[in-house]
Amino acid sequence: MRSITPEEYARSVKAASPPSPVVKDCCLAFLCGGAVCALGQVLCNCYQALGLALPEARMAVSISLIFLSATLTALGWYDNIAKHAGAGVLVPITGFANSMVSPAMEFKSEGFITGLGAKLFTVAGPVLVFGITASVAYGLIIFIFQI
């Protein structure tokens, strides 16, 4: 049996793959991302109308978007939305909530502790670790050099 070269494999994959509608995907991502942000602004306005000050309204919006994203993920709807909206629904806060809930839902059959609890930070854990580490390193650099 003959092995194929990486170049031959790449040509085969390219020939078998359907063309990607890049412009359409970018437009959908832009529109859906804008819709998520517009929803956030509408929520912020509603919370302010209910009497919250701007900082508290912003916090309530973050909580609401996280809750909505986690709920859609738990119901299995988030992936269907993301299939069409692409990166537009991966606006940082909704995408992060999805990245935490997805592995937990996938492994919930293994139990509350060993399944859901252990897998909750599978995707989000490294993001948190490296994000916090980078922020501490940047803070030290700024402090040392008085930038």
Phi and psi in degrees as a GROMACS rama.xvg file:
@    title "Ramachandran Plot"
@    xaxis  label "Phi"
@    yaxis  label "Psi"
@TYPE xy
-91.0576  140.479  ARG-2
-91.7078  147.422  SER-3
-95.6576  153.957  ILE-4
-80.1362  160.16  THR-5
-58.1498  -34.3084  PRO-6
-66.7234  -41.424  GLU-7
-65.1971  -40.9492  GLU-8
-63.1618  -43.869  TYR-9
-61.6411  -40.6963  ALA-10
-64.2882  -41.0169  ARG-11
-64.2024  -43.0111  SER-12
-63.9491  -43.6865  VAL-13
-63.1564  -39.8168  LYS-14
-68.55  -34.4868  ALA-15
-85.7601  -19.1008  ALA-16
-82.1024  137.399  SER-17
-72.0792  152.371  PRO-18
-65.1076  144.483  PRO-19
-92.5465  126.034  SER-20
-79.7758  78.8272  PRO-21
-61.0584  -45.6276  VAL-22
-64.1066  -45.0475  VAL-23
-61.2108  -45.6332  LYS-24
-61.8978  -41.7988  ASP-25
-64.6755  -41.7085  CYS-26
-64.4998  -44.429  CYS-27
-62.9561  -42.197  LEU-28
-62.3377  -42.3899  ALA-29
-63.0834  -47.5615  PHE-30
-67.1621  -42.5829  LEU-31
-71.2384  -38.8762  CYS-32
-62.9  -40.7142  GLY-33
-63.6701  -37.4764  GLY-34
-65.0673  -40.0523  ALA-35
-63.3881  -44.1665  VAL-36
-66.5259  -38.7382  CYS-37
-64.8484  -39.2118  ALA-38
-60.4046  -41.6362  LEU-39
-60.797  -41.0716  GLY-40
-68.1035  -40.4081  GLN-41
-61.7479  -44.432  VAL-42
-61.3159  -42.1046  LEU-43
-60.8838  -44.7226  CYS-44
-62.7244  -40.6776  ASN-45
-64.5964  -43.7537  CYS-46
-64.3191  -37.5885  TYR-47
-67.6475  -37.6451  GLN-48
-64.8378  -27.5057  ALA-49
-81.321  -1.70142  LEU-50
108.585  2.17857  GLY-51
-79.6242  142.931  LEU-52
-71.5541  162.584  ALA-53
-54.9077  -46.442  LEU-54
-61.818  -39.6017  PRO-55
-70.6922  -35.7395  GLU-56
-64.9821  -40.2952  ALA-57
-63.2837  -40.2519  ARG-58
-64.2804  -41.8347  MET-59
-64.1224  -36.1536  ALA-60
-63.5311  -45.6619  VAL-61
-59.0939  -45.8422  SER-62
-62.6991  -42.1242  ILE-63
-64.0868  -44.3017  SER-64
-67.0691  -37.6711  LEU-65
-64.0641  -45.8762  ILE-66
-61.6825  -44.9668  PHE-67
-63.0491  -44.7358  LEU-68
-64.5089  -43.8676  SER-69
-64.4001  -39.6211  ALA-70
-65.5269  -45.2404  THR-71
-62.4708  -35.9686  LEU-72
-67.3472  -45.0743  THR-73
-62.8471  -33.8899  ALA-74
-80.2367  -9.68893  LEU-75
83.5641  13.1734  GLY-76
-91.4142  -27.0006  TRP-77
-59.4237  -43.0646  TYR-78
-63.209  -37.7141  ASP-79
-66.796  -39.1346  ASN-80
-65.9877  -46.0464  ILE-81
-64.7311  -28.7526  ALA-82
-60.7858  -36.2305  LYS-83
-95.0687  -36.3945  HIS-84
-84.4448  -18.9844  ALA-85
62.4927  -138.348  GLY-86
-67.6697  -11.627  ALA-87
-60.9437  -32.6322  GLY-88
-92.1168  1.20048  VAL-89
-94.308  24.6042  LEU-90
-50.6732  136.633  VAL-91
-41.7455  -45.8864  PRO-92
-73.1795  -39.5738  ILE-93
-74.5861  -37.8036  THR-94
-65.7496  -37.7465  GLY-95
-66.6019  -42.0709  PHE-96
-61.9887  -41.5756  ALA-97
-63.3507  -40.5049  ASN-98
-67.6634  -22.4196  SER-99
-85.2363  -40.1925  MET-100
-78.7225  -35.2802  VAL-101
-55.3801  -53.6102  SER-102
-64.3422  -33.6999  PRO-103
-64.2605  -41.6918  ALA-104
-68.8178  -35.3341  MET-105
-65.1815  -35.3681  GLU-106
-107.084  14.9877  PHE-107
-63.9513  -26.1467  LYS-108
-67.4301  -17.6279  SER-109
-83.0772  -1.3758  GLU-110
115.051  165.658  GLY-111
-67.9453  -42.3489  PHE-112
-86.5034  -57.9202  ILE-113
-75.4948  -21.8652  THR-114
-96.8949  -76.5821  GLY-115
-62.6222  -51.4468  LEU-116
-65.757  -40.7423  GLY-117
-73.5102  -31.2182  ALA-118
-95.273  -4.73864  LYS-119
-57.471  -38.3081  LEU-120
-105.197  20.2391  PHE-121
-58.2451  -48.3059  THR-122
-89.5384  -43.3375  VAL-123
-76.4374  -25.2534  ALA-124
-56.5065  -54.2509  GLY-125
-59.9908  -35.1504  PRO-126
-62.803  -44.0496  VAL-127
-64.7649  -47.617  LEU-128
-60.1305  -51.164  VAL-129
-72.0912  -33.6278  PHE-130
-64.4176  -45.7312  GLY-131
-67.3754  -42.6925  ILE-132
-61.2019  -44.4092  THR-133
-63.7681  -40.6628  ALA-134
-66.5462  -36.8375  SER-135
-67.0499  -43.7986  VAL-136
-62.0856  -45.2385  ALA-137
-63.4938  -40.7764  TYR-138
-61.4109  -41.4103  GLY-139
-65.4461  -41.4458  LEU-140
-61.7234  -45.5742  ILE-141
-63.1642  -41.4738  ILE-142
-65.6596  -45.2569  PHE-143
-67.1064  -44.3535  ILE-144
-92.4769  0.0612279  PHE-145
50.1565  47.6634  GLN-146
